[in-house]
Amino acid sequence: MSERRRNALKTTLQLESQLLWVMGLVVGLSGFYLLMKYSHSRLFFCDTYIIMPAILALISGAFLLTNGFLGSWLSFRDSVFFQGLFVYLLVVIFCLQSSASALAYFHSIKLDSDLTSLSGVFQNYTGNSQDPNSQAVDATQEELQCCGVHDYRDWLETSWFNRTGGLRVPHSCCNSTFSSCTGTVDKPWQLNTQGCQVKLEMALQFTLSFIIWLSPVVLLVEFVVFLTAGQLMRYQHFMGYHKLEKN
């Protein structure tokens, strides 16, 4: 392999390492976003296992950023040890990203059962701003612009609704386009029409699907980087041999 070819491979590795940086940021942000969604709605979930894809995505993103830095360094230096470490980390990232994708798919098809606690939280609503259940319900209804579990009629079966005299639902149910809305049930057109379960499932489904479909892209990038690193390691291997000259 000529010196010119070797330099071309190093330039390619540098560009691919920058791509690893970008992929690391995207993967890490997807995991962070899923964690934030969970933290805001954790009372609605029956278990905490849904955060596993997020944690694996964050770890995978950190390794991608690390390997991006290492690859950029290798484009200027020759080191058999760090080249081997670079390839090893690619394998680790492959395992992490594959696991994150598999877990994300698993939870994407069972979101309905993961959110079985949602109805209970709405039933325990008190309207007290110091109550964690009430805070979670109001924050979710305002953020997702939803009302009730399935629609506003779910509130008609709660003890809180009965204590209000059967007149209104929480103010967080109000559609933001109606400034005069007070939550009275005799004006249902002023309330958000969709239930929170559908809205919450849609938001989580989007993030989980993003992690799922991001994995093939990451693995493809890794494969290309692996080929480039392998050729550089092969060149480094042959550099150790010298042609014997006859006397």
Phi, psi and chi 1 to 4 in degrees:
 res  aa     phi    psi   chi1   chi2   chi3   chi4
   1 MET       -  127.9 -173.1 -176.4  -63.8      -
   2 SER   -74.6  162.7   65.2      -      -      -
   3 GLU   -63.5  -33.7 -172.7   67.8   20.9      -
   4 ARG   -64.4  -42.9 -175.8  176.5  179.6 -179.9
   5 ARG   -64.3  -39.0  172.5   61.7  175.4  163.5
   6 ARG   -63.7  -44.5  174.3  172.1  170.3  -91.6
   7 ASN   -64.5  -36.2  -69.0  -26.1      -      -
   8 ALA   -65.0  -38.9      -      -      -      -
   9 LEU   -66.2  -38.2  -78.3  173.2      -      -
  10 LYS   -66.9  -38.6  -74.0 -164.2  167.6 -170.9
  11 THR   -64.0  -42.2  -58.0      -      -      -
  12 THR   -62.0  -42.4  -57.7      -      -      -
  13 LEU   -63.3  -37.3 -178.3   61.9      -      -
  14 GLN   -63.7  -43.5 -175.5  177.8   14.9      -
  15 LEU   -65.9  -41.8  -66.4  173.9      -      -
  16 GLU   -67.2  -32.2  -68.9  170.7   -8.9      -
  17 SER   -67.2  -36.4  -63.2      -      -      -
  18 GLN   -65.0  -35.3  -67.3  173.4   -1.4      -
  19 LEU   -66.6  -35.8 -172.9   56.4      -      -
  20 LEU   -62.7  -37.6  -72.7  178.0      -      -
  21 TRP   -60.2  -47.4  -95.3   83.1      -      -
  22 VAL   -61.9  -45.8  173.8      -      -      -
  23 MET   -62.6  -37.4  -63.1  -54.3  -60.9      -
  24 GLY   -62.6  -41.7      -      -      -      -
  25 LEU   -65.4  -43.5  -73.1  173.2      -      -
  26 VAL   -65.4  -46.2  174.7      -      -      -
  27 VAL   -63.4  -45.5  170.9      -      -      -
  28 GLY   -62.5  -41.2      -      -      -      -
  29 LEU   -66.9  -35.8  -74.1  174.1      -      -
  30 SER   -64.8  -40.5   65.8      -      -      -
  31 GLY   -66.3  -40.7      -      -      -      -
  32 PHE   -64.9  -40.7  178.9   76.6      -      -
  33 TYR   -63.7  -41.6 -178.1   76.6      -      -
  34 LEU   -64.8  -38.5 -179.0   56.7      -      -
  35 LEU   -63.7  -40.8  -86.6 -179.5      -      -
  36 MET   -65.0  -40.8  -70.2  -60.9   98.5      -
  37 LYS   -61.6  -41.0  -82.5  -67.6  177.7 -175.5
  38 TYR   -67.6  -43.3  172.4   80.4      -      -
  39 SER   -62.8  -34.4   65.5      -      -      -
  40 HIS   -76.0  -22.3  -67.7  156.5      -      -
  41 SER  -125.9   21.8  -47.2      -      -      -
  42 ARG   -61.9  -27.2   61.5 -176.7  179.8  -85.1
  43 LEU   -68.0  -18.9  -68.4  175.8      -      -
  44 PHE   -85.4  -10.4  -56.4  145.2      -      -
  45 PHE   -98.3  143.1  -67.9   92.9      -      -
  46 CYS   -81.1  -17.4   58.2      -      -      -
  47 ASP  -151.1  176.4   56.4   55.0      -      -
  48 THR  -104.3    5.9   59.9      -      -      -
  49 TYR   -66.3  -19.4  -64.0  119.5      -      -
  50 ILE   -66.2  -17.1 -165.1  171.1      -      -
  51 ILE   -80.3   -9.7   66.6  172.1      -      -
  52 MET   -59.3  -45.6  -72.2  -55.7  -61.7      -
  53 PRO   -59.4  -36.1  -20.4   30.8      -      -
  54 ALA   -65.6  -44.5      -      -      -      -
  55 ILE   -63.7  -44.8  -67.2  173.4      -      -
  56 LEU   -64.9  -37.3  -70.9  175.1      -      -
  57 ALA   -65.9  -39.3      -      -      -      -
  58 LEU   -64.1  -43.9  -78.9  172.0      -      -
  59 ILE   -64.7  -43.6  -62.8  173.0      -      -
  60 SER   -61.0  -42.0  178.4      -      -      -
  61 GLY   -61.8  -39.8      -      -      -      -
  62 ALA   -64.4  -41.9      -      -      -      -
  63 PHE   -66.9  -36.9  -86.7  106.3      -      -
  64 LEU   -63.9  -41.7  -80.1  164.7      -      -
  65 LEU   -64.5  -42.1  -70.0  171.9      -      -
  66 THR   -62.4  -44.8  -58.0      -      -      -
  67 ASN   -69.5  -30.9 -127.5   23.1      -      -
  68 GLY   -63.4  -41.8      -      -      -      -
  69 PHE   -65.3  -43.6  171.6   78.4      -      -
  70 LEU   -64.4  -40.6 -175.8   57.6      -      -
  71 GLY   -64.3  -39.5      -      -      -      -
  72 SER   -63.5  -39.3  -63.2      -      -      -
  73 TRP   -64.9  -39.7 -175.3   82.9      -      -
  74 LEU   -69.7  -20.7  -74.3  171.9      -      -
  75 SER   -72.4  -11.6   64.0      -      -      -
  76 PHE  -113.9  -19.0  -62.6  102.7      -      -
  77 ARG  -124.6  157.0  -56.6  -73.8 -178.8   87.8
  78 ASP  -110.1  121.1  -68.9  -39.1      -      -
  79 SER  -153.1  115.2  170.9      -      -      -
  80 VAL   -63.0  -40.1  175.2      -      -      -
  81 PHE   -62.1  -50.1  171.9   76.5      -      -
  82 PHE   -72.3  -27.6  -75.8  108.8      -      -
  83 GLN   -65.3  -41.5  -75.3  174.0  -11.8      -
  84 GLY   -64.7  -41.0      -      -      -      -
  85 LEU   -63.2  -39.6  178.4   61.4      -      -
  86 PHE   -59.6  -46.6 -178.7   76.9      -      -
  87 VAL   -67.0  -39.6  172.2      -      -      -
  88 TYR   -61.1  -42.8  172.8   75.5      -      -
  89 LEU   -66.3  -31.4  -71.5  178.8      -      -
  90 LEU   -61.4  -40.0  -73.5  176.6      -      -
  91 VAL   -67.1  -41.8  175.8      -      -      -
  92 VAL   -61.0  -44.6  171.5      -      -      -
  93 ILE   -62.3  -39.7  -66.1  167.4      -      -
  94 PHE   -57.1  -45.6  172.3   83.7      -      -
  95 CYS   -66.4  -44.0  -64.1      -      -      -
  96 LEU   -64.3  -45.6  -72.5  169.6      -      -
  97 GLN   -68.7  -37.5 -162.6   62.6   37.3      -
  98 SER   -64.8  -41.3  -61.1      -      -      -
  99 SER   -66.0  -41.9  -60.4      -      -      -
 100 ALA   -62.1  -42.2      -      -      -      -
 101 SER   -65.0  -43.7  178.2      -      -      -
 102 ALA   -63.5  -44.0      -      -      -      -
 103 LEU   -68.3  -37.2  -73.8  171.3      -      -
 104 ALA   -63.3  -41.0      -      -      -      -
 105 TYR   -65.1  -42.1  174.9   76.3      -      -
 106 PHE   -58.5  -45.2  173.2   74.9      -      -
 107 HIS   -77.4  -25.1  -75.7  -73.9      -      -
 108 SER   -67.5  -26.2   69.1      -      -      -
 109 ILE   -94.6   -0.9   60.4  176.8      -      -
 110 LYS  -131.1   28.5   61.0 -176.1  -71.2  -70.6
 111 LEU   -62.4  -34.9  -85.7  177.1      -      -
 112 ASP   -60.5  -42.8 -171.2   58.7      -      -
 113 SER   -76.2  -28.5   59.2      -      -      -
 114 ASP   -66.2  -26.5  -77.1  -21.9      -      -
 115 LEU  -102.5   26.8  -69.3  169.2      -      -
 116 THR   -65.5  -21.7   51.3      -      -      -
 117 SER   -79.3   -7.3  -59.8      -      -      -
 118 LEU   -60.1  -46.7 -173.6   64.6      -      -
 119 SER   -61.3  -40.3  -63.2      -      -      -
 120 GLY   -63.4  -39.0      -      -      -      -
 121 VAL   -65.2  -41.5  175.5      -      -      -
 122 PHE   -66.0  -37.4  -86.9   74.1      -      -
 123 GLN   -65.4  -30.2  -74.5  -68.5  -26.7      -
 124 ASN   -89.2    8.5  -66.3  -32.3      -      -
 125 TYR   -62.2  133.7 -177.0   85.3      -      -
 126 THR  -118.9  -17.0   62.9      -      -      -
 127 GLY    84.4   -2.7      -      -      -      -
 128 ASN   -79.7  126.1 -172.0  -23.0      -      -
 129 SER   -66.9  -15.4   59.9      -      -      -
 130 GLN   -91.8   -8.1  -56.5  -58.8  -42.2      -
 131 ASP   -84.8  122.5  175.5   36.7      -      -
 132 PRO   -57.8  -39.9  -23.0   32.7      -      -
 133 ASN   -61.5  -46.7  -79.4    8.9      -      -
 134 SER   -66.5  -39.6  -59.4      -      -      -
 135 GLN   -61.2  -44.4  -73.8  179.4  -17.9      -
 136 ALA   -64.0  -41.9      -      -      -      -
 137 VAL   -65.0  -49.6  169.4      -      -      -
 138 ASP   -63.1  -42.7  -75.6  -29.7      -      -
 139 ALA   -63.1  -41.1      -      -      -      -
 140 THR   -67.7  -44.3  -60.1      -      -      -
 141 GLN   -64.8  -36.0  -69.6 -167.9  145.1      -
 142 GLU   -74.4  -42.6  -70.9  176.2   -1.9      -
 143 GLU   -69.3  -44.8  179.5 -174.3   -9.6      -
 144 LEU   -91.7   -4.2  -60.0  180.0      -      -
 145 GLN    53.5   57.8  -63.6 -177.2   -3.4      -
 146 CYS  -130.6  174.0   56.2      -      -      -
 147 CYS  -150.5  121.2 -175.4      -      -      -
 148 GLY    75.1 -180.0      -      -      -      -
 149 VAL   -74.1  -49.8  178.2      -      -      -
 150 HIS  -109.3  -38.4  -58.8  102.2      -      -
 151 ASP  -165.7 -176.2   57.5   38.2      -      -
 152 TYR   -63.0  -22.4   81.4   92.9      -      -
 153 ARG   -67.4  -17.7  -73.5  171.1  -67.8 -172.5
 154 ASP   -62.2  -29.5  -67.4  -36.9      -      -
 155 TRP   -68.6  -23.3  -77.5  107.7      -      -
 156 LEU   -67.3  -16.2  -51.1 -175.1      -      -
 157 GLU  -103.4    8.8  -58.0  172.4    1.0      -
 158 THR   -96.7  155.2   62.5      -      -      -
 159 SER   -67.7  -30.8   57.4      -      -      -
 160 TRP   -63.3  -41.6 -179.6   84.4      -      -
 161 PHE   -62.2  -40.2 -179.8   77.0      -      -
 162 ASN   -65.5  -35.7  -66.9  -31.5      -      -
 163 ARG   -69.3  -22.9  -72.7 -162.6  -60.3  -88.3
 164 THR   -84.6    2.2   65.7      -      -      -
 165 GLY    86.9   12.5      -      -      -      -
 166 GLY    68.0   34.3      -      -      -      -
 167 LEU  -108.8  -34.0  -61.9  175.0      -      -
 168 ARG  -147.6  165.0   61.6 -171.4  179.9   88.5
 169 VAL  -107.5  169.5  -64.0      -      -      -
 170 PRO   -55.9  147.6  -27.0   35.4      -      -
 171 HIS   -62.3  -24.1 -171.5  -92.0      -      -
 172 SER   -67.2  -11.1   55.0      -      -      -
 173 CYS   -78.4  -16.0  -87.7      -      -      -
 174 CYS   -65.6  137.4  -71.6      -      -      -
 175 ASN   -70.8  131.4 -169.6  -50.7      -      -
 176 SER   -64.4  -16.5   57.3      -      -      -
 177 THR   -76.9  -13.4   57.5      -      -      -
 178 PHE  -110.3   97.1  -63.2   98.3      -      -
 179 SER   -69.6  -22.0   57.1      -      -      -
 180 SER   -89.3    3.1   60.8      -      -      -
 181 CYS   -66.7  132.6  174.9      -      -      -
 182 THR  -117.1   -0.7   58.7      -      -      -
 183 GLY    92.0    8.7      -      -      -      -
 184 THR   -69.2  139.4   54.5      -      -      -
 185 VAL   -78.1   -9.3  -67.1      -      -      -
 186 ASP   -81.0   -2.8   59.7  -17.1      -      -
 187 LYS  -128.3   66.5  -63.2  179.0 -179.5  178.9
 188 PRO   -65.3  -21.7   22.5  -32.7      -      -
 189 TRP   -68.6  -15.5   61.2   87.1      -      -
 190 GLN   -88.1   -2.9  -66.6 -174.4  -13.4      -
 191 LEU  -100.4  156.0  -53.2  175.7      -      -
 192 ASN   -64.8  135.6  -68.2  -45.7      -      -
 193 THR   -84.8  -33.5   56.3      -      -      -
 194 GLN   -85.7  149.8  -78.5 -169.3  -62.3      -
 195 GLY   -79.6  159.8      -      -      -      -
 196 CYS   -73.8  -28.0  -67.5      -      -      -
 197 GLN   -63.8  -45.1 -178.7  163.2  -15.3      -
 198 VAL   -63.2  -45.8  172.3      -      -      -
 199 LYS   -63.6  -43.2  -74.6  -71.1 -167.8   78.3
 200 LEU   -66.8  -41.5 -169.1   55.8      -      -
 201 GLU   -62.8  -39.9  -76.1 -177.0    6.1      -
 202 MET   -63.6  -43.1  -73.2  173.2   60.6      -
 203 ALA   -64.8  -44.1      -      -      -      -
 204 LEU   -69.9  -39.1  -67.9  168.6      -      -
 205 GLN   -61.9  -38.2 -169.4   70.4 -104.2      -
 206 PHE   -62.5  -46.3  172.2   79.1      -      -
 207 THR   -66.9  -43.4  -49.7      -      -      -
 208 LEU   -64.3  -41.6  -69.7  170.2      -      -
 209 SER   -64.8  -35.5  -62.9      -      -      -
 210 PHE   -63.2  -43.1 -170.9   77.1      -      -
 211 ILE   -64.5  -39.8  -66.9  174.7      -      -
 212 ILE   -62.7  -50.7  -67.1  169.1      -      -
 213 TRP   -79.3  -15.8  -69.8  108.1      -      -
 214 LEU   -73.5  -29.4 -168.6   59.5      -      -
 215 SER   -59.4  -48.3  -68.9      -      -      -
 216 PRO   -59.3  -34.8  -23.2   33.4      -      -
 217 VAL   -66.0  -45.5  178.8      -      -      -
 218 VAL   -61.8  -44.2  173.0      -      -      -
 219 LEU   -65.7  -35.9  -60.9 -179.3      -      -
 220 LEU   -65.6  -44.6  178.1   61.5      -      -
 221 VAL   -61.4  -43.0  170.8      -      -      -
 222 GLU   -59.8  -41.2  -82.0 -162.2  -67.9      -
 223 PHE   -62.2  -43.6  177.7   74.0      -      -
 224 VAL   -64.4  -43.6  174.3      -      -      -
 225 VAL   -64.3  -38.8  175.0      -      -      -
 226 PHE   -60.7  -41.7 -176.6   83.7      -      -
 227 LEU   -63.3  -43.5  -68.3  177.8      -      -
 228 THR   -64.0  -45.5  -56.4      -      -      -
 229 ALA   -64.2  -38.2      -      -      -      -
 230 GLY   -62.8  -40.7      -      -      -      -
 231 GLN   -66.4  -38.5  -69.1 -175.6   66.6      -
 232 LEU   -66.2  -40.0  -86.5  174.5      -      -
 233 MET   -65.5  -37.4  -69.1  179.9   72.2      -
 234 ARG   -64.0  -41.3 -178.2  170.2  173.9  -92.5
 235 TYR   -64.0  -42.5  174.5   81.3      -      -
 236 GLN   -61.2  -36.4 -170.5   72.8   16.5      -
 237 HIS   -64.1  -44.7  173.8   72.1      -      -
 238 PHE   -73.2  -19.0  -76.0  116.5      -      -
 239 MET   -64.9  -21.7  -76.5  -72.1  -70.4      -
 240 GLY   -76.7  -10.7      -      -      -      -
 241 TYR  -103.6  142.1  -66.1   91.9      -      -
 242 HIS  -126.7  141.2  -59.2  -80.1      -      -
 243 LYS   -71.7  129.6 -175.8  177.4  179.1 -178.9
 244 LEU   -82.2  132.6  -64.7  176.7      -      -
 245 GLU  -103.3  139.5  -63.4 -178.6   -1.0      -
 246 LYS   -79.4  140.7  -67.0 -178.0  180.0  179.6
 247 ASN   -81.1      -  -67.7  -32.5      -      -
